[in-house]
Structures are given as structure tokens and as C-alpha cells.
């Protein structure tokens, strides 16, 4: 449940959040610490600990389905934005 800056510059960032003593996680997408640095954008509301594996799977499947040729995850997020990821993650609940 600690927050350093690593999650904000990760291609996929995960930050632990305490909600009334329970573990929840905030997901960010699109961060980078490269020469073209960027801060990740929050995907949406935090998710419960038990939901994280399913959320990650939906993020990876969205990337797989929407990437172009051998496009990297970060390049895909920058090209299409996070809305397609949000739709697939949160419309599944």
C-alpha cells in the first residue's frame, strides 16, 4: 500500500489503495520514463484485489486485438487512447 512514482511512469501502473482496510488497486496506462516521458492516465475507479488478474487479462487482450502489426503496448495506448481499455475493463463488471 505504498505509492512511489513508479506506477505513474509505467506502461501499466498499479498503485495499492486502502479502502476501509481492504486492498484495492488503481490502474494507469500509458506512462513512460523514456526520452518521450509521459505520466500514465488513470484507467478508472480502483478495483478490488481479487479483480486485478481479470482486469490485467482484459487489458492484455484489448492490446492484442487492437495493436497494429508488432506495435508495442505503449505505442498502441498512445495511438488509440485509453477508452477502448476502459470499455473492455469496466463494461465487463
N, CA, C and O atoms as CSV, one atom per row, in Angstrom:
chain,resi,resn,atom,element,x,y,z
A,1,UNK,N,N,0.821,-1.186,0.000
A,1,UNK,CA,C,0.000,0.000,0.000
A,1,UNK,C,C,0.865,1.250,0.000
A,1,UNK,O,O,0.484,2.269,0.576
A,2,UNK,N,N,2.014,1.180,-0.636
A,2,UNK,CA,C,2.899,2.330,-0.720
A,2,UNK,C,C,2.830,2.919,-2.117
A,2,UNK,O,O,2.619,2.193,-3.088
A,3,UNK,N,N,3.002,4.204,-2.225
A,3,UNK,CA,C,2.969,4.849,-3.515
A,3,UNK,C,C,4.244,5.626,-3.770
A,3,UNK,O,O,4.504,6.643,-3.126
A,4,UNK,N,N,5.032,5.143,-4.710
A,4,UNK,CA,C,6.165,5.916,-5.189
A,4,UNK,C,C,5.772,6.377,-6.586
A,4,UNK,O,O,4.616,6.213,-6.977
A,5,UNK,N,N,6.661,6.923,-7.316
A,5,UNK,CA,C,6.304,7.437,-8.648
A,5,UNK,C,C,6.355,6.381,-9.739
A,5,UNK,O,O,5.954,6.658,-10.870
A,6,UNK,N,N,6.833,5.186,-9.440
A,6,UNK,CA,C,6.993,4.180,-10.486
A,6,UNK,C,C,5.701,3.866,-11.232
A,6,UNK,O,O,5.720,3.686,-12.449
A,7,UNK,N,N,4.595,3.798,-10.527
A,7,UNK,CA,C,3.343,3.456,-11.205
A,7,UNK,C,C,2.911,4.546,-12.191
A,7,UNK,O,O,2.198,4.254,-13.151
A,8,UNK,N,N,3.319,5.769,-11.976
A,8,UNK,CA,C,2.886,6.850,-12.878
A,8,UNK,C,C,3.650,6.865,-14.192
A,8,UNK,O,O,3.181,7.445,-15.171
A,9,UNK,N,N,4.824,6.234,-14.229
A,9,UNK,CA,C,5.599,6.206,-15.473
A,9,UNK,C,C,5.666,4.803,-16.074
A,9,UNK,O,O,6.391,4.583,-17.044
A,10,UNK,N,N,4.931,3.868,-15.518
A,10,UNK,CA,C,4.887,2.524,-16.082
A,10,UNK,C,C,3.937,2.469,-17.268
A,10,UNK,O,O,2.927,3.172,-17.290
A,11,UNK,N,N,4.248,1.654,-18.231
A,11,UNK,CA,C,3.314,1.465,-19.351
A,11,UNK,C,C,1.970,1.024,-18.796
A,11,UNK,O,O,0.911,1.464,-19.242
A,12,UNK,N,N,2.049,0.133,-17.803
A,12,UNK,CA,C,0.886,-0.233,-16.997
A,12,UNK,C,C,1.311,-0.008,-15.549
A,12,UNK,O,O,2.248,-0.645,-15.068
A,13,UNK,N,N,0.629,0.890,-14.862
A,13,UNK,CA,C,0.964,1.182,-13.476
A,13,UNK,C,C,-0.098,0.642,-12.544
A,13,UNK,O,O,-1.289,0.684,-12.853
A,14,UNK,N,N,0.334,0.135,-11.405
A,14,UNK,CA,C,-0.598,-0.397,-10.412
A,14,UNK,C,C,-0.227,0.191,-9.055
A,14,UNK,O,O,0.893,0.016,-8.575
A,15,UNK,N,N,-1.175,0.884,-8.449
A,15,UNK,CA,C,-0.966,1.533,-7.158
A,15,UNK,C,C,-1.940,0.951,-6.145
A,15,UNK,O,O,-3.149,0.933,-6.376
A,16,UNK,N,N,-1.416,0.479,-5.032
A,16,UNK,CA,C,-2.267,-0.038,-3.971
A,16,UNK,C,C,-2.986,1.079,-3.248
A,16,UNK,O,O,-2.404,2.127,-2.967
A,17,UNK,N,N,-4.257,0.851,-2.948
A,17,UNK,CA,C,-5.092,1.827,-2.259
A,17,UNK,C,C,-5.815,1.106,-1.119
A,17,UNK,O,O,-6.326,0.001,-1.303
A,18,UNK,N,N,-5.855,1.722,0.032
A,18,UNK,CA,C,-6.551,1.134,1.174
A,18,UNK,C,C,-7.961,1.718,1.232
A,18,UNK,O,O,-8.140,2.930,1.356
A,19,UNK,N,N,-8.951,0.842,1.141
A,19,UNK,CA,C,-10.349,1.271,1.280
A,19,UNK,C,C,-10.937,0.542,2.476
A,19,UNK,O,O,-11.310,-0.628,2.396
A,20,UNK,N,N,-11.010,1.262,3.582
A,20,UNK,CA,C,-11.581,0.718,4.825
A,20,UNK,C,C,-10.917,-0.605,5.203
A,20,UNK,O,O,-11.589,-1.564,5.582
A,21,UNK,N,N,-9.583,-0.643,5.093
A,21,UNK,CA,C,-8.834,-1.823,5.490
A,21,UNK,C,C,-8.745,-2.915,4.443
A,21,UNK,O,O,-8.155,-3.963,4.709
A,22,UNK,N,N,-9.308,-2.709,3.262
A,22,UNK,CA,C,-9.253,-3.697,2.191
A,22,UNK,C,C,-8.315,-3.210,1.089
A,22,UNK,O,O,-8.163,-2.009,0.864
A,23,UNK,N,N,-7.688,-4.176,0.407
A,23,UNK,CA,C,-6.763,-3.843,-0.676
A,23,UNK,C,C,-7.518,-3.620,-1.985
A,23,UNK,O,O,-8.271,-4.479,-2.445
A,24,UNK,N,N,-7.295,-2.452,-2.565
A,24,UNK,CA,C,-7.815,-2.105,-3.888
A,24,UNK,C,C,-6.644,-1.582,-4.698
A,24,UNK,O,O,-5.609,-1.219,-4.139
A,25,UNK,N,N,-6.802,-1.543,-6.008
A,25,UNK,CA,C,-5.694,-1.125,-6.867
A,25,UNK,C,C,-6.157,-0.169,-7.950
A,25,UNK,O,O,-7.160,-0.398,-8.627
A,26,UNK,N,N,-5.396,0.911,-8.095
A,26,UNK,CA,C,-5.627,1.920,-9.134
A,26,UNK,C,C,-4.715,1.567,-10.309
A,26,UNK,O,O,-3.514,1.370,-10.125
A,27,UNK,N,N,-5.274,1.488,-11.502
A,27,UNK,CA,C,-4.520,1.119,-12.698
A,27,UNK,C,C,-4.334,2.367,-13.571
A,27,UNK,O,O,-5.280,3.121,-13.802
A,28,UNK,N,N,-3.110,2.571,-14.048
A,28,UNK,CA,C,-2.842,3.646,-15.012
A,28,UNK,C,C,-2.227,3.025,-16.259
A,28,UNK,O,O,-1.556,1.996,-16.188
A,29,UNK,N,N,-2.463,3.658,-17.390
A,29,UNK,CA,C,-1.929,3.189,-18.671
A,29,UNK,C,C,-1.223,4.327,-19.395
A,29,UNK,O,O,-1.646,5.480,-19.316
A,30,UNK,N,N,-0.151,3.999,-20.096
A,30,UNK,CA,C,0.485,4.949,-20.993
A,30,UNK,C,C,1.634,5.748,-20.429
A,30,UNK,O,O,2.089,6.694,-21.073
A,31,UNK,N,N,2.121,5.410,-19.256
A,31,UNK,CA,C,3.261,6.123,-18.707
A,31,UNK,C,C,4.563,5.667,-19.342
A,31,UNK,O,O,4.645,4.572,-19.899
A,32,UNK,N,N,5.576,6.515,-19.253
A,32,UNK,CA,C,6.886,6.166,-19.786
A,32,UNK,C,C,7.950,7.037,-19.134
A,32,UNK,O,O,7.724,8.217,-18.863
A,33,UNK,N,N,9.110,6.443,-18.885
A,33,UNK,CA,C,10.238,7.210,-18.364
A,33,UNK,C,C,11.320,7.367,-19.422
A,33,UNK,O,O,12.457,7.711,-19.098
A,34,UNK,N,N,10.982,7.120,-20.671
A,34,UNK,CA,C,11.943,7.236,-21.767
A,34,UNK,C,C,12.153,8.703,-22.139
A,34,UNK,O,O,11.669,9.600,-21.450
A,35,UNK,N,N,12.869,8.936,-23.221
A,35,UNK,CA,C,13.093,10.316,-23.679
A,35,UNK,C,C,11.781,11.031,-23.978
A,35,UNK,O,O,11.689,12.249,-23.830
A,36,UNK,N,N,10.775,10.283,-24.394
A,36,UNK,CA,C,9.438,10.857,-24.621
A,36,UNK,C,C,8.581,10.529,-23.401
A,36,UNK,O,O,7.560,9.850,-23.511
A,37,UNK,N,N,9.006,11.016,-22.249
A,37,UNK,CA,C,8.362,10.693,-20.976
A,37,UNK,C,C,6.903,11.130,-20.949
A,37,UNK,O,O,6.518,12.129,-21.556
A,38,UNK,N,N,6.108,10.351,-20.227
A,38,UNK,CA,C,4.701,10.699,-20.042
A,38,UNK,C,C,4.213,10.061,-18.747
A,38,UNK,O,O,4.742,9.045,-18.296
A,39,UNK,N,N,3.206,10.673,-18.169
A,39,UNK,CA,C,2.556,10.112,-16.994
A,39,UNK,C,C,1.380,9.276,-17.457
A,39,UNK,O,O,0.667,9.650,-18.388
A,40,UNK,N,N,1.183,8.144,-16.804
A,40,UNK,CA,C,0.057,7.292,-17.150
A,40,UNK,C,C,-1.257,7.957,-16.797
A,40,UNK,O,O,-1.343,8.776,-15.882
A,41,UNK,N,N,-2.270,7.584,-17.544
A,41,UNK,CA,C,-3.623,8.104,-17.306
A,41,UNK,C,C,-4.411,7.054,-16.527
A,41,UNK,O,O,-4.344,5.862,-16.827
A,42,UNK,N,N,-5.153,7.511,-15.532
A,42,UNK,CA,C,-5.934,6.587,-14.717
A,42,UNK,C,C,-6.994,5.910,-15.567
A,42,UNK,O,O,-7.744,6.569,-16.287
A,43,UNK,N,N,-7.049,4.571,-15.474
A,43,UNK,CA,C,-7.996,3.792,-16.261
A,43,UNK,C,C,-9.425,4.050,-15.813
A,43,UNK,O,O,-10.332,4.137,-16.641
A,44,UNK,N,N,-9.626,4.172,-14.528
A,44,UNK,CA,C,-10.972,4.387,-13.994
A,44,UNK,C,C,-10.954,4.128,-12.504
A,44,UNK,O,O,-9.905,4.243,-11.870
A,45,UNK,N,N,-12.100,3.778,-11.932
A,45,UNK,CA,C,-12.154,3.515,-10.492
A,45,UNK,C,C,-11.222,2.366,-10.108
A,45,UNK,O,O,-10.956,1.474,-10.912
A,46,UNK,N,N,-10.734,2.402,-8.874
A,46,UNK,CA,C,-9.867,1.327,-8.395
A,46,UNK,C,C,-10.649,0.016,-8.383
A,46,UNK,O,O,-11.879,-0.002,-8.335
A,47,UNK,N,N,-9.889,-1.085,-8.428
A,47,UNK,CA,C,-10.507,-2.407,-8.465
A,47,UNK,C,C,-10.058,-3.208,-7.249
A,47,UNK,O,O,-8.950,-3.022,-6.744
A,48,UNK,N,N,-10.916,-4.087,-6.793
A,48,UNK,CA,C,-10.612,-4.935,-5.644
A,48,UNK,C,C,-9.474,-5.899,-5.981
A,48,UNK,O,O,-9.279,-6.264,-7.140
A,49,UNK,N,N,-8.738,-6.300,-4.963
A,49,UNK,CA,C,-7.593,-7.193,-5.126
A,49,UNK,C,C,-7.950,-8.424,-5.964
A,49,UNK,O,O,-7.186,-8.806,-6.850
A,50,UNK,N,N,-9.077,-9.036,-5.698
A,50,UNK,CA,C,-9.472,-10.259,-6.403
A,50,UNK,C,C,-9.758,-10.022,-7.889
A,50,UNK,O,O,-9.722,-10.962,-8.683
A,51,UNK,N,N,-10.039,-8.784,-8.264
A,51,UNK,CA,C,-10.365,-8.464,-9.658
A,51,UNK,C,C,-9.140,-8.150,-10.513
A,51,UNK,O,O,-9.242,-8.125,-11.739
A,52,UNK,N,N,-7.990,-7.910,-9.896
A,52,UNK,CA,C,-6.804,-7.471,-10.642
A,52,UNK,C,C,-6.399,-8.450,-11.745
A,52,UNK,O,O,-6.147,-7.997,-12.861
A,53,UNK,N,N,-6.320,-9.760,-11.508
A,53,UNK,CA,C,-5.929,-10.653,-12.601
A,53,UNK,C,C,-6.859,-10.570,-13.818
A,53,UNK,O,O,-6.389,-10.566,-14.956
A,54,UNK,N,N,-8.153,-10.505,-13.590
A,54,UNK,CA,C,-9.104,-10.388,-14.695
A,54,UNK,C,C,-8.979,-9.065,-15.429
A,54,UNK,O,O,-9.089,-9.017,-16.654
A,55,UNK,N,N,-8.748,-7.993,-14.684
A,55,UNK,CA,C,-8.554,-6.673,-15.294
A,55,UNK,C,C,-7.307,-6.691,-16.173
A,55,UNK,O,O,-7.326,-6.194,-17.299
A,56,UNK,N,N,-6.225,-7.269,-15.652
A,56,UNK,CA,C,-4.997,-7.335,-16.443
A,56,UNK,C,C,-5.208,-8.163,-17.711
A,56,UNK,O,O,-4.717,-7.801,-18.781
A,57,UNK,N,N,-5.925,-9.255,-17.592
A,57,UNK,CA,C,-6.193,-10.077,-18.768
A,57,UNK,C,C,-6.966,-9.286,-19.820
A,57,UNK,O,O,-6.645,-9.359,-21.006
A,58,UNK,N,N,-7.982,-8.530,-19.398
A,58,UNK,CA,C,-8.764,-7.732,-20.355
A,58,UNK,C,C,-7.919,-6.635,-20.980
A,58,UNK,O,O,-8.103,-6.318,-22.155
A,59,UNK,N,N,-6.991,-6.042,-20.223
A,59,UNK,CA,C,-6.074,-5.040,-20.777
A,59,UNK,C,C,-5.191,-5.684,-21.844
A,59,UNK,O,O,-5.034,-5.135,-22.935
A,60,UNK,N,N,-4.611,-6.854,-21.530
A,60,UNK,CA,C,-3.734,-7.527,-22.488
A,60,UNK,C,C,-4.491,-7.968,-23.739
A,60,UNK,O,O,-3.973,-7.849,-24.849
A,61,UNK,N,N,-5.703,-8.471,-23.568
A,61,UNK,CA,C,-6.495,-8.892,-24.724
A,61,UNK,C,C,-6.893,-7.701,-25.591
A,61,UNK,O,O,-6.926,-7.808,-26.817
A,62,UNK,N,N,-7.190,-6.588,-24.971
A,62,UNK,CA,C,-7.510,-5.373,-25.724
A,62,UNK,C,C,-6.308,-4.955,-26.559
A,62,UNK,O,O,-6.445,-4.635,-27.740
A,63,UNK,N,N,-5.143,-4.961,-25.948
A,63,UNK,CA,C,-3.911,-4.650,-26.679
A,63,UNK,C,C,-3.722,-5.614,-27.837
A,63,UNK,O,O,-3.466,-5.185,-28.962
A,64,UNK,N,N,-3.842,-6.896,-27.581
A,64,UNK,CA,C,-3.659,-7.896,-28.635
A,64,UNK,C,C,-4.620,-7.666,-29.798
A,64,UNK,O,O,-4.231,-7.773,-30.961
A,65,UNK,N,N,-5.867,-7.353,-29.483
A,65,UNK,CA,C,-6.887,-7.192,-30.512
A,65,UNK,C,C,-6.739,-5.899,-31.309
A,65,UNK,O,O,-7.119,-5.855,-32.479
A,66,UNK,N,N,-6.195,-4.848,-30.699
A,66,UNK,CA,C,-6.199,-3.526,-31.345
A,66,UNK,C,C,-4.833,-3.029,-31.809
A,66,UNK,O,O,-4.747,-1.971,-32.433
A,67,UNK,N,N,-3.780,-3.759,-31.521
A,67,UNK,CA,C,-2.451,-3.308,-31.950
A,67,UNK,C,C,-2.305,-3.491,-33.457
A,67,UNK,O,O,-3.016,-4.279,-34.081
A,68,UNK,N,N,-1.373,-2.751,-34.014
A,68,UNK,CA,C,-1.059,-2.871,-35.430
A,68,UNK,C,C,0.264,-3.612,-35.565
A,68,UNK,O,O,1.256,-3.215,-34.952
A,69,UNK,N,N,0.298,-4.672,-36.350
A,69,UNK,CA,C,1.487,-5.484,-36.591
A,69,UNK,C,C,2.237,-5.759,-35.286
A,69,UNK,O,O,1.674,-6.364,-34.373
A,70,UNK,N,N,3.464,-5.337,-35.184
A,70,UNK,CA,C,4.289,-5.587,-33.999
A,70,UNK,C,C,4.352,-4.366,-33.081
A,70,UNK,O,O,5.347,-4.164,-32.385
A,71,UNK,N,N,3.308,-3.565,-33.079
A,71,UNK,CA,C,3.253,-2.347,-32.282
A,71,UNK,C,C,3.380,-2.660,-30.786
A,71,UNK,O,O,2.780,-3.613,-30.291
A,72,UNK,N,N,4.161,-1.853,-30.082
A,72,UNK,CA,C,4.325,-2.042,-28.642
A,72,UNK,C,C,3.053,-1.631,-27.895
A,72,UNK,O,O,2.192,-0.936,-28.433
A,73,UNK,N,N,2.963,-2.077,-26.647
A,73,UNK,CA,C,1.817,-1.705,-25.826
A,73,UNK,C,C,1.706,-0.190,-25.699
A,73,UNK,O,O,0.630,0.374,-25.894
A,74,UNK,N,N,2.811,0.467,-25.375
A,74,UNK,CA,C,2.797,1.915,-25.193
A,74,UNK,C,C,2.374,2.628,-26.466
A,74,UNK,O,O,1.571,3.559,-26.411
A,75,UNK,N,N,2.896,2.211,-27.604
A,75,UNK,CA,C,2.512,2.842,-28.872
A,75,UNK,C,C,1.029,2.642,-29.164
A,75,UNK,O,O,0.375,3.541,-29.693
A,76,UNK,N,N,0.501,1.483,-28.826
A,76,UNK,CA,C,-0.930,1.239,-29.019
A,76,UNK,C,C,-1.753,2.165,-28.144
A,76,UNK,O,O,-2.714,2.770,-28.620
A,77,UNK,N,N,-1.394,2.289,-26.867
A,77,UNK,CA,C,-2.128,3.179,-25.956
A,77,UNK,C,C,-2.064,4.613,-26.459
A,77,UNK,O,O,-3.073,5.317,-26.446
A,78,UNK,N,N,-0.906,5.050,-26.896
A,78,UNK,CA,C,-0.772,6.423,-27.391
A,78,UNK,C,C,-1.593,6.651,-28.659
A,78,UNK,O,O,-2.113,7.746,-28.871
A,79,UNK,N,N,-1.709,5.645,-29.486
A,79,UNK,CA,C,-2.457,5.789,-30.742
A,79,UNK,C,C,-3.968,5.776,-30.521
A,79,UNK,O,O,-4.681,6.590,-31.107
A,80,UNK,N,N,-4.469,4.858,-29.678
A,80,UNK,CA,C,-5.924,4.706,-29.542
A,80,UNK,C,C,-6.491,5.348,-28.282
A,80,UNK,O,O,-7.704,5.518,-28.164
A,81,UNK,N,N,-5.614,5.710,-27.331
A,81,UNK,CA,C,-6.101,6.261,-26.068
A,81,UNK,C,C,-6.567,5.154,-25.139
A,81,UNK,O,O,-6.468,3.973,-25.473
A,82,UNK,N,N,-7.071,5.532,-23.982
A,82,UNK,CA,C,-7.444,4.504,-23.008
A,82,UNK,C,C,-8.914,4.103,-23.064
A,82,UNK,O,O,-9.312,3.149,-22.396
A,83,UNK,N,N,-9.723,4.803,-23.841
A,83,UNK,CA,C,-11.152,4.492,-23.877
A,83,UNK,C,C,-11.442,3.035,-24.251
A,83,UNK,O,O,-12.269,2.409,-23.589
A,84,UNK,N,N,-10.805,2.465,-25.277
A,84,UNK,CA,C,-11.097,1.055,-25.574
A,84,UNK,C,C,-10.761,0.125,-24.408
A,84,UNK,O,O,-11.446,-0.876,-24.195
A,85,UNK,N,N,-9.721,0.448,-23.663
A,85,UNK,CA,C,-9.361,-0.356,-22.498
A,85,UNK,C,C,-10.412,-0.183,-21.407
A,85,UNK,O,O,-10.815,-1.158,-20.773
A,86,UNK,N,N,-10.854,1.046,-21.186
A,86,UNK,CA,C,-11.883,1.310,-20.184
A,86,UNK,C,C,-13.158,0.539,-20.502
A,86,UNK,O,O,-13.763,-0.074,-19.622
A,87,UNK,N,N,-13.554,0.575,-21.758
A,87,UNK,CA,C,-14.788,-0.112,-22.158
A,87,UNK,C,C,-14.701,-1.602,-21.877
A,87,UNK,O,O,-15.651,-2.193,-21.363
A,88,UNK,N,N,-13.592,-2.204,-22.203
A,88,UNK,CA,C,-13.456,-3.651,-22.025
A,88,UNK,C,C,-13.272,-4.042,-20.565
A,88,UNK,O,O,-13.690,-5.126,-20.157
A,89,UNK,N,N,-12.654,-3.173,-19.778
A,89,UNK,CA,C,-12.448,-3.497,-18.358
A,89,UNK,C,C,-13.720,-3.251,-17.568
A,89,UNK,O,O,-14.144,-4.123,-16.809
A,90,UNK,N,N,-14.337,-2.100,-17.721
A,90,UNK,CA,C,-15.453,-1.731,-16.850
A,90,UNK,C,C,-16.811,-2.176,-17.366
A,90,UNK,O,O,-17.748,-2.314,-16.579
A,91,UNK,N,N,-16.940,-2.404,-18.668
A,91,UNK,CA,C,-18.217,-2.904,-19.178
A,91,UNK,C,C,-18.379,-4.387,-18.872
A,91,UNK,O,O,-19.467,-4.940,-19.035
A,92,UNK,N,N,-17.293,-5.041,-18.426
A,92,UNK,CA,C,-17.325,-6.471,-18.115
A,92,UNK,C,C,-17.871,-6.754,-16.733
A,92,UNK,O,O,-18.246,-7.888,-16.436
A,93,UNK,N,N,-17.922,-5.734,-15.877
A,93,UNK,CA,C,-18.359,-5.971,-14.482
A,93,UNK,C,C,-19.831,-6.234,-14.403
A,93,UNK,O,O,-20.361,-6.451,-13.314
